[in-house]
Amino acid sequence: MKVLLVSNYAPDRQESMLRFAAALADGLRIAGVDVQVVRPEPVFGRLKAGATGAGKWLGYLDKFLLFPRRLRRLAATADLVHICDHSNAVYVRHVAARPHLVTCNDMLAIRSAQGEFPQNPTGWTGRILQRWILAGLRRASRLTCISAATQHDVLRLAGHLPEKVSVTYMGQNFPYAPVLEIAEAAARRRGGATGDEAVWARYGLPRGPYILHVGGAQWYKNRAGVVAMHAALRSRLGPRAPRLVLVGPPLVGPDVETMANVDNETLAALYSGAELLLFPSLEEGFGWPIIEAQACGCRVLTTNKAPMTEVGGTAAFYLDDPTDAQAGAVALERILSQDEAARAESVRAGIENAARFSTSRMVGEYLAIYREVLGT
């Protein structure tokens, strides 16, 4: 079986999608599949990189003018074409004659363009692009979604028959696991011990207790809500409140630290030393940080809404209203006050839940879909 994976334009910096395509390619090769990964390459984009302004329009030339010819040529030599991100569904018309599959990560941009999220208005060019993407999804002969929540949106908006739209949950794109010396140092710190400064320094971690948030600046990540909940917690606990560490774009706030361009190893260390992950998203397609944190032995407080509930399972803690800062602070305080036995049980349950999302399981499910599409 020869599979062509269509990945994302690197200058757009859609890191999670690039990692997904790479992890899937590695897993398929291990399974004996002949895999080639292709993506639009920056040509015009070399003049000015970026996802906004002139860089965005130059990138459009690379993606929509130059790339399709190359894609058609490579697709003609493949048994199956897998478009790994629904935002590239515009390419379906170039591969429609070949067996193909599109992975749908979320429909949030399409829903925004249709006015479903007034807090996130879409400009006229964005509305045109999202209509183009939706047309590609409607034309695709086979789709799979990374959560049941996304599947629900796809069925509602794209109009496919249910048997053409399945769910294939994401797998881990890195072997996240507790960094033991960090987890042990954090346990000693909770017991009042000191003297682990060298351990924290080796990984570049805060020396004091911290609550972690991992996410970009997209509206649905609810970073303002994260900061507001932490501020409310500081009002309740005073100097006993852990500081807040945001992994993502810089954000200024009292007792808030941001870390950008964090690699997987450092992120695993951050999860392992955190008191908990605060992840009160308004919407998500999947919510990778939930299982990353759980796999590293970090407790998770997230939103009581799919797909966060699909991913976190019974091991996560949930907020009914992610915009209620005071309720969030109460939930944070309750989790922080767990005794060591309750904490250990929460950690154990989280590690067990995260194991459901293995890369090998994901690859096996994709292979089954490939065989279905090919009729073998």
C-alpha positions as CSV (number, residue, x, y, z in Angstrom):
1,M,0.0,0.0,0.0
2,K,1.4,3.4,-1.0
3,V,-0.1,6.3,0.9
4,L,0.4,10.0,0.3
5,L,-0.1,12.2,3.4
6,V,-0.9,15.8,2.7
7,S,0.5,17.9,5.6
8,N,0.4,21.7,6.3
9,Y,2.3,24.7,5.0
10,A,5.2,25.1,7.5
11,P,5.2,28.9,7.7
12,D,1.7,28.8,9.0
13,R,3.2,27.3,12.2
14,Q,0.3,24.9,12.8
15,E,2.6,22.8,15.0
16,S,0.1,20.3,16.2
17,M,-0.9,19.4,12.7
18,L,2.7,19.1,11.5
19,R,3.4,16.8,14.5
20,F,0.3,14.7,13.8
21,A,1.3,14.1,10.2
22,A,4.9,13.2,11.2
23,A,3.7,10.8,14.0
24,L,1.2,9.1,11.6
25,A,3.9,8.7,8.9
26,D,6.3,7.2,11.4
27,G,3.6,4.8,12.7
28,L,2.6,3.7,9.2
29,R,6.2,3.1,8.2
30,I,6.6,0.8,11.2
31,A,3.5,-1.0,10.0
32,G,5.1,-1.6,6.6
33,V,3.3,1.0,4.6
34,D,5.0,3.0,1.9
35,V,4.4,6.6,3.0
36,Q,5.3,9.9,1.4
37,V,4.5,13.2,3.2
38,V,3.9,16.2,1.0
39,R,3.1,19.8,1.8
40,P,3.1,23.2,0.1
41,E,6.7,24.5,0.1
42,P,7.4,28.2,0.6
43,V,8.4,29.9,-2.6
44,F,6.6,33.2,-2.6
45,G,6.4,32.8,1.1
46,R,10.2,33.2,1.4
47,L,9.8,36.9,0.5
48,K,7.9,37.5,3.7
49,A,6.8,34.7,6.1
50,G,3.8,35.0,8.3
51,A,0.1,34.0,8.8
52,T,-1.1,37.6,8.5
53,G,-0.6,40.6,6.2
54,A,1.5,40.2,3.1
55,G,2.9,36.9,4.4
56,K,-0.6,35.4,4.4
57,W,-1.3,36.4,0.8
58,L,2.1,35.2,-0.4
59,G,1.4,31.9,1.4
60,Y,-1.8,31.6,-0.5
61,L,0.1,31.7,-3.8
62,D,2.3,28.8,-2.6
63,K,-0.7,26.8,-1.3
64,F,-3.3,27.4,-3.9
65,L,-1.4,28.3,-7.1
66,L,1.9,26.3,-7.0
67,F,1.1,23.3,-4.9
68,P,-1.9,21.7,-6.7
69,R,0.1,20.7,-9.8
70,R,2.6,18.9,-7.6
71,L,-0.1,17.3,-5.6
72,R,-1.9,15.9,-8.7
73,R,1.3,14.4,-10.0
74,L,2.1,12.7,-6.7
75,A,-1.5,11.6,-6.1
76,A,-1.5,9.8,-9.5
77,T,1.3,7.4,-8.2
78,A,-0.3,6.7,-4.8
79,D,-2.9,4.1,-3.8
80,L,-4.6,6.5,-1.4
81,V,-4.3,10.2,-0.5
82,H,-4.9,11.2,3.1
83,I,-5.4,14.9,3.7
84,C,-4.3,15.2,7.4
85,D,-6.0,18.5,8.2
86,H,-9.5,19.5,7.2
87,S,-8.3,23.1,6.5
88,N,-6.6,21.5,3.4
89,A,-9.9,20.2,2.1
90,V,-9.6,22.7,-0.7
91,Y,-7.3,20.1,-2.3
92,V,-10.0,17.4,-2.5
93,R,-10.9,18.5,-6.0
94,H,-7.4,17.7,-7.1
95,V,-7.4,14.2,-5.7
96,A,-11.2,13.4,-6.0
97,A,-10.5,10.8,-8.7
98,R,-8.2,8.9,-6.4
99,P,-9.2,6.9,-3.2
100,H,-8.9,9.6,-0.5
101,L,-9.6,10.4,3.2
102,V,-9.8,13.7,5.1
103,T,-9.2,14.0,8.8
104,C,-11.4,16.7,10.4
105,N,-9.9,18.3,13.5
106,D,-12.6,20.8,14.3
107,M,-15.2,22.9,12.5
108,L,-14.6,26.0,14.6
109,A,-13.4,28.3,11.8
110,I,-16.2,27.2,9.6
111,R,-18.7,27.8,12.4
112,S,-17.2,31.2,13.1
113,A,-17.5,32.1,9.4
114,Q,-21.2,31.1,9.6
115,G,-21.8,33.4,12.6
116,E,-22.1,30.7,15.2
117,F,-19.5,32.5,17.5
118,P,-20.3,36.2,17.6
119,Q,-17.3,36.7,19.9
120,N,-15.1,35.7,17.0
121,P,-16.2,37.5,13.8
122,T,-14.7,36.5,10.5
123,G,-13.7,38.9,7.8
124,W,-15.0,38.6,4.2
125,T,-11.8,36.9,2.9
126,G,-12.0,34.4,5.8
127,R,-15.6,33.7,5.0
128,I,-14.7,32.9,1.4
129,L,-11.9,30.6,2.5
130,Q,-14.1,28.7,5.0
131,R,-16.8,28.3,2.3
132,W,-14.1,26.8,0.0
133,I,-12.9,24.4,2.8
134,L,-16.5,23.3,3.5
135,A,-17.1,22.7,-0.2
136,G,-14.1,20.4,-0.2
137,L,-15.4,18.5,2.9
138,R,-18.7,18.1,1.1
139,R,-17.0,16.7,-2.0
140,A,-14.8,14.3,0.0
141,S,-15.8,10.6,-0.3
142,R,-14.6,9.6,3.2
143,L,-14.0,11.6,6.4
144,T,-12.9,10.8,9.9
145,C,-13.0,13.1,12.9
146,I,-10.7,13.4,15.9
147,S,-13.7,13.5,18.4
148,A,-17.4,12.7,18.4
149,A,-18.0,16.5,19.0
150,T,-16.3,17.3,15.7
151,Q,-18.1,14.4,14.0
152,H,-21.4,15.9,15.1
153,D,-20.5,19.3,13.6
154,V,-19.3,17.7,10.3
155,L,-22.5,15.7,9.9
156,R,-24.5,18.9,10.6
157,L,-22.6,21.2,8.3
158,A,-21.2,19.0,5.5
159,G,-24.3,16.8,5.0
160,H,-22.6,13.5,4.7
161,L,-24.2,10.1,5.5
162,P,-23.1,8.9,9.0
163,E,-21.4,5.9,7.5
164,K,-19.0,8.2,5.6
165,V,-17.9,10.0,8.7
166,S,-16.2,8.1,11.5
167,V,-14.2,9.0,14.7
168,T,-10.5,8.3,15.1
169,Y,-9.2,9.8,18.3
170,M,-5.8,11.3,18.2
171,G,-2.8,9.5,19.6
172,Q,0.1,11.0,21.5
173,N,2.7,12.6,19.2
174,F,5.4,12.2,21.8
175,P,6.0,9.5,24.5
176,Y,4.8,11.7,27.4
177,A,5.4,10.2,30.8
178,P,6.3,11.5,34.3
179,V,9.8,12.9,34.6
180,L,10.5,11.1,37.8
181,E,13.1,13.5,39.3
182,I,10.7,16.4,38.7
183,A,7.7,14.5,40.1
184,E,9.7,13.5,43.2
185,A,11.0,17.0,43.7
186,A,7.5,18.3,43.5
187,A,6.4,15.8,46.1
188,R,9.2,16.8,48.5
189,R,8.2,20.5,47.9
190,R,4.6,19.7,48.9
191,G,5.9,18.1,52.1
192,G,7.8,21.3,52.9
193,A,11.3,20.2,51.9
194,T,13.8,22.4,50.1
195,G,17.1,21.8,48.4
196,D,15.9,20.8,44.9
197,E,17.0,24.0,43.2
198,A,19.4,22.2,40.9
199,V,16.6,19.9,39.7
200,W,14.3,22.9,38.8
201,A,17.1,24.8,37.2
202,R,18.2,21.8,35.1
203,Y,14.8,21.9,33.3
204,G,14.3,25.6,33.5
205,L,11.2,25.3,35.7
206,P,9.8,27.6,38.4
207,R,11.2,26.9,41.8
208,G,7.9,27.4,43.6
209,P,4.5,25.6,43.1
210,Y,2.7,26.5,39.8
211,I,-0.5,25.9,37.9
212,L,0.1,25.3,34.2
213,H,-1.9,26.3,31.1
214,V,-0.9,25.1,27.6
215,G,-2.4,26.8,24.6
216,G,-2.3,29.5,22.0
217,A,-4.0,32.9,21.8
218,Q,-7.1,31.7,19.9
219,W,-10.3,33.0,21.3
220,Y,-11.6,29.5,22.3
221,K,-8.6,28.8,24.5
222,N,-10.0,31.2,27.0
223,R,-6.7,32.6,28.2
224,A,-8.5,35.6,29.8
225,G,-10.5,33.1,31.8
226,V,-7.4,31.3,32.9
227,V,-5.9,34.5,34.2
228,A,-9.1,35.6,35.8
229,M,-9.5,32.2,37.7
230,H,-5.9,32.5,38.9
231,A,-6.5,36.1,40.1
232,A,-9.6,34.9,42.0
233,L,-7.5,32.1,43.5
234,R,-4.9,34.6,44.6
235,S,-7.7,36.6,46.3
236,R,-8.7,33.4,48.2
237,L,-5.3,32.0,49.1
238,G,-3.0,35.0,49.1
239,P,0.7,34.1,49.1
240,R,-0.2,30.4,49.3
241,A,-1.6,30.4,45.8
242,P,0.7,28.8,43.2
243,R,1.9,31.0,40.4
244,L,0.5,30.6,36.9
245,V,2.7,29.4,34.1
246,L,1.3,29.9,30.5
247,V,3.0,27.9,27.7
248,G,2.2,29.9,24.6
249,P,2.4,33.5,23.4
250,P,3.4,36.1,26.0
251,L,0.8,37.5,28.3
252,V,1.4,40.0,31.1
253,G,-0.3,39.6,34.4
254,P,0.4,39.5,38.2
255,D,2.2,36.4,39.3
256,V,2.0,35.1,35.7
257,E,4.9,33.6,33.7
258,T,4.9,32.8,30.0
259,M,7.1,30.3,28.2
260,A,7.2,30.2,24.3
261,N,8.7,27.7,21.9
262,V,8.8,24.9,24.5
263,D,10.0,21.6,23.2
264,N,8.4,18.3,24.1
265,E,11.0,17.3,26.7
266,T,10.6,20.6,28.6
267,L,6.8,20.4,28.3
268,A,6.9,16.9,29.8
269,A,8.9,18.3,32.7
270,L,6.5,21.2,33.1
271,Y,3.5,18.8,33.3
272,S,5.4,16.6,35.8
273,G,6.1,19.4,38.2
274,A,2.8,21.3,38.0
275,E,0.2,21.2,40.7
276,L,-2.4,20.9,37.9
277,L,-3.2,21.8,34.3
278,L,-5.9,24.5,34.0
279,F,-7.6,24.0,30.6
280,P,-11.0,25.8,30.6
281,S,-11.5,26.0,26.8
282,L,-14.7,27.3,25.4
283,E,-14.4,25.0,22.4
284,E,-12.0,22.4,21.1
285,G,-11.5,19.9,18.4
286,F,-9.8,17.4,20.7
287,G,-7.7,19.0,23.5
288,W,-4.2,17.4,23.3
289,P,-2.9,19.0,26.5
290,I,-5.4,17.1,28.5
291,I,-3.9,13.7,27.8
292,E,-0.4,15.0,27.6
293,A,-0.7,16.3,31.2
294,Q,-2.4,13.1,32.4
295,A,0.3,10.9,30.9
296,C,2.8,12.9,32.9
297,G,1.0,12.5,36.2
298,C,-0.5,16.0,36.2
299,R,-4.1,16.5,37.4
300,V,-6.4,18.3,34.9
301,L,-9.2,20.9,35.4
302,T,-11.1,21.5,32.2
303,T,-14.5,22.3,30.8
304,N,-17.5,20.1,31.3
305,K,-18.2,19.9,27.6
306,A,-17.4,17.6,24.7
307,P,-14.8,17.0,23.4
308,M,-13.0,17.8,26.7
309,T,-15.2,15.3,28.5
310,E,-14.4,12.7,25.8
311,V,-10.7,13.1,26.2
312,G,-10.5,13.7,30.0
313,G,-12.8,10.9,30.8
314,T,-13.6,10.2,34.5
315,A,-10.0,11.1,35.5
316,A,-10.3,14.9,34.9
317,F,-12.0,17.5,37.0
318,Y,-14.6,19.7,35.3
319,L,-15.9,23.2,35.3
320,D,-19.6,23.8,34.3
321,D,-18.9,27.4,33.3
322,P,-15.4,28.2,32.0
323,T,-16.2,31.9,32.2
324,D,-17.0,31.9,35.9
325,A,-13.7,33.0,37.6
326,Q,-15.0,32.5,41.1
327,A,-16.3,29.0,40.5
328,G,-13.0,28.2,38.8
329,A,-11.1,29.5,41.8
330,V,-13.2,27.3,44.1
331,A,-12.5,24.2,41.9
332,L,-8.8,25.0,41.9
333,E,-8.7,25.3,45.6
334,R,-10.5,22.1,46.1
335,I,-8.1,20.2,43.8
336,L,-5.1,21.8,45.5
337,S,-6.3,20.7,48.9
338,Q,-6.4,17.0,48.0
339,D,-4.4,14.9,50.5
340,E,-1.6,12.7,49.1
341,A,-3.7,9.6,48.9
342,A,-6.5,11.4,46.9
343,R,-3.8,13.1,44.7
344,A,-2.1,9.7,44.0
345,E,-5.5,8.2,42.9
346,S,-6.2,11.2,40.6
347,V,-2.7,10.8,39.1
348,R,-3.1,7.0,38.6
349,A,-6.5,7.5,37.0
350,G,-5.1,10.2,34.6
351,I,-2.2,8.0,33.5
352,E,-4.6,5.1,32.9
353,N,-7.0,7.4,30.9
354,A,-4.2,8.8,28.7
355,A,-3.1,5.3,27.8
356,R,-6.3,5.0,25.7
357,F,-4.8,7.5,23.2
358,S,-1.8,5.5,22.0
359,T,-0.2,6.2,18.6
360,S,-0.3,2.5,17.8
361,R,-4.1,2.4,18.3
362,M,-4.5,5.5,16.1
363,V,-2.4,4.0,13.3
364,G,-4.2,0.7,13.5
365,E,-7.6,2.5,13.1
366,Y,-6.3,4.6,10.1
367,L,-5.0,1.4,8.4
368,A,-8.5,-0.1,8.8
369,I,-10.0,3.0,7.2
370,Y,-7.5,2.8,4.3
371,R,-8.4,-0.8,3.6
372,E,-12.1,0.1,3.7
373,V,-11.6,3.0,1.2
374,L,-9.5,0.7,-1.0
375,G,-12.0,-2.1,-0.7
376,T,-9.3,-4.6,0.4
